Amino acid sequence: MAVSTLIILAILAALVFYVIGIYNKLVALRNRFQNAFAQIEVQLKRRYDLIPNLVETAKGYLAHERETLEAVIAARNSAASNLQAAAAQPGDAQRMAQLAGAEGLLNNAMGRLNVVMEAYPDLKASQNMQQLSEELSTTENKVAFARQAFNDAVMAYNTYKQSFPPVALAPTFGHAQDASLLEFADSAAIQEAPKVSF
């Protein structure tokens, strides 16, 4: 009887340690994607800080393009506020969608600003404008890299959480919702092959 009791206790102990392992892995994966979002947040904040400097530099040259400059600042402010909301709950589907939408509006406004700036060779030749444009371009690359790392971390979390046996235990441990990927509006356009005509 003592041997069977020891075997049962050993099995129960192994089961408890296995469940603890599942809990710890869920926590580690959630922390990993939240940290990955924090990296996106750092890069987007850097981008948002560069935009007013870019607009300020362009103001002198683009005095009659006030509407374009105001649209950029408004889109930047909206994106910054949506980033703050998303940072409070990284992975939340609604907040990720709102951030993605705000980023799309900002990218459109920046695109219009770039088109306007093309008409002003003196502005493009300005050393301040060249430096700001280079910093913004570098930051855009860092945002893309950070977004990829975040989406990879979210995918690892969701995959583990949806596998068996974690799927049975995850809701009990406070992991009921899947995390949401951060996909910007340009994701579909990036996936399409470019159209070339001769």
JOTAJO-V816127 format. One line per field, one symbol per residue. phi: phi as a letter, one per 20 degrees, with the letter a starting at -180 (. if undefined). psi: psi as a letter, one per 40 degrees, with the letter a starting at -180 (. if undefined). burial: + if it has 24 or more other C-alpha atoms within 12 Angstrom, else -. Layout:
phi->???
psi->???
burial->???
//
This chain:
phi->.fffffffffffffffffffffgfffffffffffffffffggffffffffffffffffgfedgedgffffffffffffffffffffffbfnfgffffffffffffffffffffffffgfcgfffegfffffffffffffgfffffffffffffffffffffeeeeggfdgffendfeffdfdcegfgfffffffedcd
psi->dddddddddddddddddddddddddddddddddddddddddddddddddddddddddddddfdefdddddddddddddddddddddddghehddddddddddddddddddddddddddegddddehdddddddddddddddddddddddddddddddddddeihedddddddeffdiiiiihhidedddddiiihhi.
burial->---------------------++-++--++-+++++++++++++++++-++++++-+++-++-----+++++++++++++-+++-++-++++--+++++++++++++-++--++-++-----++----+--++--+--++--++-+++++++++++++-+++---++-++----+--+++++++--------------
//
